[in-house]
Amino acid sequence: MAGLTLDTAGALAAARELGATGWPAAELLLAIRIGMAEGAAARREGEIKPDG
């Protein structure tokens, strides 16, 4: 996941606003990071064309 950044504090705050605490919050953050990595890989492979 090199080169990917996630505002961890902001994402954790959003998870808490949704009622997630402890392990569920950590799992939500992990799912976001995995999604970001998969999206980046798809863009590198040309599956998704960037906007513009």
C-alpha positions as CSV (number, residue, x, y, z in Angstrom):
1,M,0.0,0.0,0.0
2,A,2.9,2.3,-0.6
3,G,1.9,5.8,-1.6
4,L,-1.6,5.5,-0.2
5,T,-2.6,7.8,2.6
6,L,-5.5,7.7,4.9
7,D,-6.5,10.3,7.4
8,T,-6.6,7.7,10.2
9,A,-7.8,10.2,12.9
10,G,-10.5,11.4,10.6
11,A,-11.6,7.9,9.6
12,L,-11.6,6.8,13.2
13,A,-13.7,9.8,14.1
14,A,-16.1,8.9,11.3
15,A,-16.3,5.3,12.5
16,R,-17.1,6.4,16.0
17,E,-19.8,8.7,14.7
18,L,-21.3,5.6,13.0
19,G,-21.2,3.9,16.4
20,A,-18.2,1.6,15.8
21,T,-15.7,1.3,18.6
22,G,-12.8,-1.1,19.4
23,W,-12.3,-3.9,16.9
24,P,-15.2,-3.0,14.6
25,A,-13.7,0.5,14.2
26,A,-10.3,-1.1,13.4
27,E,-11.9,-3.5,10.9
28,L,-13.6,-0.5,9.2
29,L,-10.3,1.3,8.8
30,L,-8.7,-1.9,7.4
31,A,-11.5,-2.3,4.9
32,I,-11.1,1.3,3.8
33,R,-7.3,0.8,3.3
34,I,-7.9,-2.4,1.4
35,G,-10.4,-0.6,-0.8
36,M,-7.9,2.2,-1.5
37,A,-5.2,-0.3,-2.3
38,E,-7.5,-2.3,-4.7
39,G,-8.5,1.0,-6.4
40,A,-4.9,2.1,-6.8
41,A,-4.0,-1.3,-8.3
42,A,-6.9,-1.2,-10.7
43,R,-5.9,2.3,-11.9
44,R,-2.3,1.2,-12.4
45,E,-3.5,-1.8,-14.5
46,G,-5.7,0.5,-16.6
47,E,-9.0,-0.9,-15.4
48,I,-10.2,2.5,-14.1
49,K,-9.5,5.6,-16.0
50,P,-8.9,8.7,-13.9
51,D,-11.4,11.6,-14.2
52,G,-10.4,14.4,-16.5
